[in-house]
Amino acid sequence: MHPDRRPRASAGSSTTTPVVLSGGRRPAAAPRRTYVGAVSLGVAVAGAAAARAALAYGAADTLPWLPILAAGFEAAMVGGIADWFAVTALFRHPLGLPIPHTALVVERRDKLVDGIVATVQDEWLSPEVIGAKLTAFAPSAVVIDWLRDPEHVGRLGGPVRDVLRGAARLLTEPEVAAFAERTIRRELGALPVDAVGRFLAAADASASAQATFTSAALSIANLADRPRTAEDLRFWLDRSAATLRAGGKRLVPMLLQRRLVQRKLVEAICSYAAAELRAAAADHDHPLREAVFGAIRGFGERIVAHDERALAQADGIRRALLESMDADPLVQSALAQLRRQLEEDLVNDASALSDLVDRRLRTTIVAWLDDPERRAWFDDWVRTMSRELLCRHHHQIGRTVRDYLDNLNDAELVERIEARVGADLQYIRLNGAVIGGLVGVLLAVLHAVFGR
């Protein structure tokens, strides 16, 4: 028995397992059964019996051709029975009798399976046959035609987006956050002071700088309106009064410590500051805005002019910023937000990012294959890889066929084969009856002519 063969149920087993092909497909429906062989044999038997009965009653005197017809029916019956026996013997024991050299499909199952496997693997699907088909096959044309369907592109982009989502999860790893922080520190440390100066000198012309000022002014104005800010200011007024009293002052500390004065003073400061900041945020020509940008512009111009004091101040600010900056929480938060956004966009087929992935996949592949040299290289690469894989795993074809056949018990194997060739075998039986009948008629005619 073949080493890969698995145990199978006997022909008499009552348990059968439905066979399912790869990919969940079931075998194709079997052709309709035909009973033309049985009908032809029945006609021959009935004809022979009727003819012999008529001869027994003396019908030959009025029907001289009746003996010839009877001989034809008898010969047809013999031919039909012989062919019935031959056809039946292929699949089972005729009438259940264990006659030698019958039930050949079951008795010679191993040889039959080996022959089918050898025919499929070494002849129909041999490396030479498949290789000849691959030579005439243009994979690039198939790929381009396949990519014309948006549904196909979506199925191709799905795995790519899954890979990108997996890569996005790396953004929240500690190593990535540490790398990002080191990169920020290195880039800030390597940033030329002259570049900072040129940016500061032209800050008032920068839309982003103007927007930053507006946002900062509104934030400070909101801070000035907070009750907590007024409490903090009163606390500082009390401390200032205590400091002045300790220095020998009397009048000013006395006024600062009066609650009415504190309240009026704090309300005036907060109200004025909030109003001016909101006005500066809304008016691009506001004196406060011009004063701030003027100071920034002047400092930047001094840096560009290589003023030593300005350069030293800028370098000191940068060093202090780098030494005091704790960017790790900020970087981690930004990376976490980026990861969430990427995952949300990549899981949504209708998002702009998913559409970009699908579109770039299709256009990139089509554009790459649009070049004749690259297309020829791709086709040759696919053919070469296919041939190598085919030669390396060609035995899997025969193994697949063998596994399929070995999964069938004897009864199922007989049923499968008989269902496929049963109609042709029925016509063989019909032909046997017809040819036998014609031979019988011929012999009867010859006997009538030359036998007298």
C-alpha positions as CSV (number, residue, x, y, z in Angstrom):
1,M,0.0,0.0,0.0
2,H,1.2,3.5,-0.7
3,P,2.9,5.1,2.3
4,D,0.7,8.2,2.2
5,R,-2.5,6.2,2.1
6,R,-4.9,6.6,4.9
7,P,-7.3,3.9,6.3
8,R,-10.5,3.7,4.4
9,A,-13.9,2.2,5.1
10,S,-14.8,-1.0,3.5
11,A,-17.3,-1.3,0.6
12,G,-20.0,-2.5,2.9
13,S,-19.6,0.3,5.4
14,S,-22.8,2.1,6.1
15,T,-21.1,5.3,7.1
16,T,-20.1,7.7,4.3
17,T,-18.4,11.0,4.6
18,P,-19.4,13.8,2.1
19,V,-16.4,14.8,0.0
20,V,-15.6,18.5,-0.1
21,L,-13.0,19.9,-2.5
22,S,-10.5,22.6,-1.6
23,G,-12.1,26.0,-1.2
24,G,-15.3,24.5,0.2
25,R,-16.5,23.4,-3.2
26,R,-18.4,20.2,-3.5
27,P,-17.9,17.8,-6.5
28,A,-19.8,18.6,-9.6
29,A,-23.2,17.0,-9.9
30,A,-23.1,13.5,-11.4
31,P,-24.6,13.0,-14.9
32,R,-28.1,11.6,-15.0
33,R,-28.3,7.8,-14.9
34,T,-29.7,6.1,-18.0
35,Y,-31.3,2.6,-18.2
36,V,-30.9,2.1,-21.9
37,G,-28.9,-1.1,-21.4
38,A,-31.4,-2.7,-19.1
39,V,-34.2,-1.7,-21.5
40,S,-32.4,-3.2,-24.5
41,L,-31.8,-6.5,-22.6
42,G,-35.5,-6.5,-21.5
43,V,-36.6,-6.0,-25.1
44,A,-34.3,-8.9,-26.2
45,V,-35.6,-11.3,-23.5
46,A,-39.2,-10.4,-24.2
47,G,-38.7,-10.7,-28.0
48,A,-37.0,-14.0,-27.7
49,A,-39.7,-15.4,-25.4
50,A,-42.5,-14.1,-27.7
51,A,-40.9,-15.5,-30.8
52,R,-40.3,-18.9,-29.3
53,A,-43.8,-19.0,-28.0
54,A,-45.1,-18.2,-31.5
55,L,-43.0,-20.9,-33.0
56,A,-44.2,-23.4,-30.4
57,Y,-47.8,-22.8,-31.6
58,G,-46.8,-23.3,-35.3
59,A,-46.6,-19.7,-36.4
60,A,-43.6,-20.7,-38.6
61,D,-45.9,-22.1,-41.2
62,T,-47.5,-18.7,-41.9
63,L,-44.5,-16.6,-40.9
64,P,-41.4,-18.2,-42.5
65,W,-39.1,-15.4,-41.3
66,L,-40.1,-15.9,-37.6
67,P,-37.3,-18.4,-36.9
68,I,-34.7,-15.9,-38.1
69,L,-36.3,-13.2,-35.9
70,A,-36.3,-15.6,-32.9
71,A,-32.6,-16.3,-33.5
72,G,-31.9,-12.6,-33.6
73,F,-33.7,-11.9,-30.4
74,E,-31.9,-14.9,-28.7
75,A,-28.5,-13.7,-29.9
76,A,-29.4,-10.1,-28.7
77,M,-30.3,-11.6,-25.3
78,V,-27.0,-13.5,-25.1
79,G,-25.0,-10.4,-26.2
80,G,-26.9,-8.2,-23.7
81,I,-26.4,-10.6,-20.9
82,A,-22.7,-11.0,-21.7
83,D,-22.2,-7.2,-21.8
84,W,-24.2,-6.8,-18.6
85,F,-21.9,-9.3,-16.9
86,A,-18.8,-7.5,-18.2
87,V,-20.0,-4.1,-17.2
88,T,-21.2,-5.2,-13.8
89,A,-18.0,-7.1,-13.2
90,L,-16.0,-3.8,-13.4
91,F,-17.7,-2.5,-10.3
92,R,-19.2,-5.3,-8.3
93,H,-19.8,-9.1,-8.1
94,P,-22.7,-10.0,-10.5
95,L,-25.7,-11.1,-8.6
96,G,-23.5,-10.9,-5.4
97,L,-21.6,-14.1,-6.4
98,P,-17.8,-13.9,-5.7
99,I,-16.9,-14.9,-9.3
100,P,-13.1,-14.5,-10.0
101,H,-12.0,-11.4,-11.8
102,T,-15.1,-9.4,-11.0
103,A,-15.5,-6.2,-8.9
104,L,-12.3,-5.1,-10.6
105,V,-12.5,-1.5,-9.3
106,V,-12.5,-2.6,-5.7
107,E,-10.1,-5.6,-6.2
108,R,-7.6,-3.6,-8.2
109,R,-8.2,-0.3,-6.3
110,D,-4.5,0.3,-5.6
111,K,-3.5,-0.1,-9.2
112,L,-6.4,2.0,-10.3
113,V,-5.5,4.8,-7.9
114,D,-1.8,4.6,-8.9
115,G,-2.8,4.8,-12.6
116,I,-5.0,7.9,-12.0
117,V,-2.3,9.6,-9.9
118,A,0.4,8.9,-12.5
119,T,-1.8,10.0,-15.4
120,V,-2.8,13.3,-13.7
121,Q,0.7,14.1,-12.2
122,D,3.0,12.9,-15.0
123,E,0.9,13.4,-18.1
124,W,-2.0,15.8,-17.8
125,L,-0.3,18.1,-15.3
126,S,3.3,17.3,-15.9
127,P,6.0,20.1,-15.4
128,E,6.4,20.2,-19.2
129,V,2.7,20.7,-19.9
130,I,2.3,23.4,-17.2
131,G,5.6,25.0,-18.2
132,A,4.3,25.3,-21.8
133,K,1.2,27.0,-20.5
134,L,3.3,29.3,-18.4
135,T,5.3,30.4,-21.4
136,A,2.2,31.6,-23.1
137,F,1.0,33.3,-19.9
138,A,1.4,37.1,-19.3
139,P,1.1,37.7,-15.6
140,S,1.5,41.4,-15.9
141,A,-1.6,41.7,-18.2
142,V,-3.6,39.7,-15.7
143,V,-2.5,41.9,-12.8
144,I,-3.4,45.1,-14.6
145,D,-6.8,43.8,-15.7
146,W,-7.4,42.6,-12.1
147,L,-6.6,46.0,-10.7
148,R,-9.2,47.7,-12.9
149,D,-11.8,46.5,-10.5
150,P,-12.1,48.7,-7.5
151,E,-13.3,45.8,-5.4
152,H,-10.1,43.9,-6.2
153,V,-8.0,46.9,-5.2
154,G,-9.9,47.1,-1.9
155,R,-9.1,43.4,-1.3
156,L,-5.5,44.1,-2.1
157,G,-5.4,47.2,0.1
158,G,-6.9,45.5,3.1
159,P,-3.9,43.4,4.0
160,V,-1.6,46.5,3.3
161,R,-3.7,48.6,5.7
162,D,-3.6,45.8,8.3
163,V,0.2,45.9,8.1
164,L,0.2,49.6,8.5
165,R,-2.1,49.3,11.5
166,G,0.4,46.9,13.0
167,A,3.2,49.3,12.3
168,A,1.2,52.1,13.9
169,R,1.1,50.2,17.2
170,L,4.8,50.5,17.4
171,L,4.4,54.3,17.9
172,T,3.5,53.9,21.5
173,E,6.5,51.6,22.4
174,P,8.9,53.2,24.8
175,E,11.8,52.8,22.4
176,V,10.0,54.9,19.7
177,A,9.1,57.6,22.2
178,A,12.7,57.7,23.4
179,F,13.9,57.9,19.8
180,A,11.5,60.8,19.0
181,E,12.7,62.7,22.1
182,R,16.4,62.2,21.2
183,T,15.6,63.3,17.7
184,I,13.9,66.5,18.8
185,R,16.7,67.4,21.2
186,R,19.3,66.7,18.6
187,E,17.5,68.8,15.9
188,L,17.0,71.7,18.4
189,G,20.6,71.5,19.5
190,A,21.8,71.5,15.9
191,L,19.5,74.4,14.8
192,P,21.6,77.3,13.7
193,V,21.1,80.5,15.7
194,D,21.1,82.5,12.5
195,A,18.1,80.6,11.3
196,V,16.3,81.3,14.5
197,G,17.2,85.0,14.1
198,R,15.9,85.1,10.5
199,F,12.7,83.5,11.7
200,L,12.3,86.0,14.6
201,A,13.1,89.0,12.3
202,A,10.3,88.0,9.9
203,A,7.9,86.7,12.6
204,D,5.4,89.5,12.2
205,A,5.0,88.5,8.5
206,S,4.4,84.8,9.4
207,A,0.7,83.7,9.5
208,S,1.6,81.0,12.0
209,A,3.3,83.4,14.3
210,Q,0.4,85.8,14.2
211,A,-2.0,82.9,14.9
212,T,0.2,81.8,17.8
213,F,0.1,85.3,19.3
214,T,-3.7,85.4,18.9
215,S,-4.1,82.1,20.6
216,A,-1.7,83.1,23.4
217,A,-3.4,86.5,24.0
218,L,-6.9,84.9,24.2
219,S,-5.5,82.2,26.6
220,I,-4.0,84.9,28.9
221,A,-7.2,86.9,28.7
222,N,-9.2,83.9,29.8
223,L,-6.7,83.4,32.6
224,A,-7.2,87.0,33.8
225,D,-10.9,86.4,34.0
226,R,-10.6,83.4,36.3
227,P,-11.5,83.9,40.0
228,R,-8.4,82.0,41.0
229,T,-6.3,84.7,39.2
230,A,-7.8,87.4,41.4
231,E,-7.1,85.3,44.6
232,D,-3.5,84.9,43.5
233,L,-3.1,88.6,42.9
234,R,-4.5,89.5,46.3
235,F,-2.1,87.0,47.8
236,W,0.8,88.7,46.1
237,L,-0.5,92.1,47.2
238,D,-0.4,90.9,50.8
239,R,3.1,89.6,50.4
240,S,4.2,92.9,48.8
241,A,2.6,94.9,51.7
242,A,4.5,92.7,54.2
243,T,7.7,93.2,52.4
244,L,7.2,97.0,52.3
245,R,6.3,97.1,56.0
246,A,9.4,95.2,56.8
247,G,11.4,97.8,54.9
248,G,10.0,100.6,57.1
249,K,7.2,101.7,54.8
250,R,3.8,102.4,56.4
251,L,1.4,104.2,54.1
252,V,1.5,102.0,51.0
253,P,1.4,98.7,53.0
254,M,-1.6,100.0,54.9
255,L,-3.4,100.8,51.6
256,L,-2.5,97.5,50.0
257,Q,-3.8,95.5,52.9
258,R,-7.2,97.1,52.8
259,R,-9.7,94.6,51.2
260,L,-11.6,97.3,49.4
261,V,-8.5,98.7,47.8
262,Q,-7.3,95.1,47.0
263,R,-10.6,94.2,45.3
264,K,-10.7,97.4,43.3
265,L,-7.1,97.1,42.3
266,V,-7.4,93.5,41.3
267,E,-10.6,94.0,39.4
268,A,-9.0,96.9,37.5
269,I,-5.9,95.0,36.6
270,C,-7.7,91.8,35.5
271,S,-10.4,93.7,33.6
272,Y,-7.9,96.0,31.9
273,A,-5.5,93.1,31.0
274,A,-8.3,90.9,29.7
275,A,-9.8,93.7,27.6
276,E,-6.4,94.7,26.1
277,L,-5.4,91.2,25.3
278,R,-8.7,90.4,23.6
279,A,-8.4,93.7,21.6
280,A,-4.8,92.8,20.7
281,A,-6.0,89.3,19.6
282,A,-8.6,90.8,17.3
283,D,-6.7,93.8,16.0
284,H,-3.5,93.2,14.0
285,D,-2.6,96.9,14.4
286,H,-3.0,96.9,18.2
287,P,-0.1,98.6,20.0
288,L,0.4,95.6,22.3
289,R,0.7,93.3,19.3
290,E,3.0,95.7,17.5
291,A,5.1,96.1,20.7
292,V,5.5,92.3,21.1
293,F,6.4,91.6,17.5
294,G,8.6,94.7,17.4
295,A,10.6,93.3,20.4
296,I,10.8,89.9,18.7
297,R,11.8,91.4,15.4
298,G,14.4,93.6,17.0
299,F,15.9,90.6,18.8
300,G,16.0,88.6,15.6
301,E,17.6,91.4,13.7
302,R,20.3,91.7,16.4
303,I,21.0,88.0,16.0
304,V,21.2,88.2,12.2
305,A,23.6,91.1,12.6
306,H,25.7,88.8,14.8
307,D,25.3,91.0,17.9
308,E,27.4,89.1,20.5
309,R,25.1,89.9,23.3
310,A,22.0,88.8,21.3
311,L,23.8,85.6,20.2
312,A,24.8,84.8,23.7
313,Q,21.2,85.4,24.9
314,A,19.8,83.2,22.2
315,D,22.3,80.4,22.8
316,G,21.6,80.6,26.6
317,I,17.8,80.4,25.9
318,R,18.4,77.3,23.7
319,R,20.6,75.6,26.3
320,A,18.1,76.3,29.1
321,L,15.3,75.0,27.0
322,L,17.1,71.8,26.2
323,E,18.2,71.3,29.8
324,S,14.8,71.9,31.3
325,M,12.6,70.4,28.6
326,D,10.8,67.3,29.6
327,A,9.5,66.3,26.2
328,D,8.8,62.6,27.0
329,P,5.2,63.1,28.2
330,L,4.5,65.4,25.3
331,V,6.0,63.0,22.8
332,Q,4.2,60.0,24.2
333,S,0.9,61.8,24.1
334,A,1.5,63.0,20.5
335,L,2.5,59.5,19.4
336,A,-0.5,57.9,21.2
337,Q,-2.9,60.4,19.4
338,L,-1.2,59.7,16.1
339,R,-1.6,55.9,16.6
340,R,-5.3,56.3,17.4
341,Q,-5.9,58.5,14.4
342,L,-4.0,56.1,12.1
343,E,-5.9,53.0,13.3
344,E,-9.2,54.8,13.0
345,D,-8.5,55.9,9.5
346,L,-7.0,52.6,8.3
347,V,-9.9,50.5,9.6
348,N,-12.4,52.8,7.9
349,D,-12.5,51.8,4.2
350,A,-14.1,55.2,3.3
351,S,-11.4,57.3,5.0
352,A,-9.1,59.5,3.0
353,L,-6.1,57.6,4.2
354,S,-7.6,54.2,3.2
355,D,-8.5,55.7,-0.2
356,L,-4.9,57.0,-0.5
357,V,-3.5,53.5,0.2
358,D,-5.8,51.8,-2.3
359,R,-5.2,54.5,-4.9
360,R,-1.4,54.5,-4.5
361,L,-1.3,50.8,-4.6
362,R,-3.2,50.7,-7.9
363,T,-1.4,53.6,-9.6
364,T,2.0,52.5,-8.4
365,I,1.6,48.9,-9.6
366,V,0.1,50.0,-12.9
367,A,2.7,52.7,-13.5
368,W,5.5,50.3,-12.7
369,L,4.1,47.7,-15.1
370,D,3.5,50.3,-17.7
371,D,7.2,50.2,-18.6
372,P,7.8,47.4,-21.2
373,E,11.2,46.4,-19.7
374,R,9.8,46.1,-16.2
375,R,6.7,44.2,-17.5
376,A,9.0,41.7,-19.3
377,W,11.1,41.3,-16.2
378,F,8.0,40.8,-14.0
379,D,6.6,38.2,-16.4
380,D,9.9,36.4,-16.6
381,W,10.2,36.5,-12.8
382,V,6.7,35.0,-12.2
383,R,7.3,32.3,-14.8
384,T,10.7,31.4,-13.3
385,M,9.4,31.3,-9.7
386,S,6.4,29.3,-10.8
387,R,8.6,26.7,-12.6
388,E,10.8,26.5,-9.6
389,L,7.9,26.0,-7.2
390,L,6.3,23.6,-9.6
391,C,9.4,21.4,-9.8
392,R,9.9,21.5,-6.1
393,H,6.3,20.7,-5.1
394,H,5.1,18.9,-8.2
395,H,4.5,15.7,-6.2
396,Q,1.8,17.6,-4.2
397,I,-0.4,17.3,-7.3
398,G,-0.3,13.5,-7.1
399,R,-0.6,13.6,-3.4
400,T,-3.7,15.7,-3.5
401,V,-5.4,13.3,-6.0
402,R,-4.3,10.3,-4.0
403,D,-5.6,11.9,-0.7
404,Y,-9.0,12.6,-2.4
405,L,-9.3,9.1,-3.7
406,D,-8.1,7.5,-0.4
407,N,-10.8,9.5,1.5
408,L,-13.4,7.6,-0.5
409,N,-14.4,4.2,0.7
410,D,-14.9,1.4,-1.8
411,A,-18.6,2.1,-2.3
412,E,-18.1,5.8,-2.8
413,L,-15.3,5.2,-5.3
414,V,-17.4,2.8,-7.3
415,E,-20.3,5.3,-7.2
416,R,-18.1,8.2,-8.4
417,I,-16.7,6.2,-11.3
418,E,-20.0,4.6,-12.3
419,A,-21.7,8.0,-12.1
420,R,-19.2,9.5,-14.6
421,V,-19.0,6.6,-17.1
422,G,-22.3,4.8,-16.3
423,A,-24.1,6.3,-19.3
424,D,-21.4,5.2,-21.8
425,L,-21.4,1.7,-20.3
426,Q,-25.2,1.5,-20.7
427,Y,-24.7,2.2,-24.4
428,I,-22.1,-0.5,-24.5
429,R,-24.7,-2.9,-23.3
430,L,-27.1,-1.6,-25.9
431,N,-24.5,-2.1,-28.6
432,G,-23.9,-5.6,-27.3
433,A,-27.5,-6.5,-27.6
434,V,-27.8,-4.9,-31.1
435,I,-24.7,-6.4,-32.5
436,G,-25.6,-9.8,-31.0
437,G,-29.0,-9.6,-32.5
438,L,-27.6,-8.7,-35.9
439,V,-25.1,-11.5,-35.8
440,G,-27.9,-13.9,-34.7
441,V,-30.0,-12.8,-37.7
442,L,-27.1,-13.2,-40.1
443,L,-26.3,-16.7,-38.8
444,A,-29.9,-17.7,-39.0
445,V,-30.1,-16.4,-42.6
446,L,-26.9,-18.2,-43.6
447,H,-28.2,-21.4,-42.0
448,A,-31.5,-21.0,-43.8
449,V,-29.7,-20.5,-47.1
450,F,-26.9,-23.0,-46.9
451,G,-28.0,-25.4,-44.2
452,R,-30.6,-27.2,-46.3
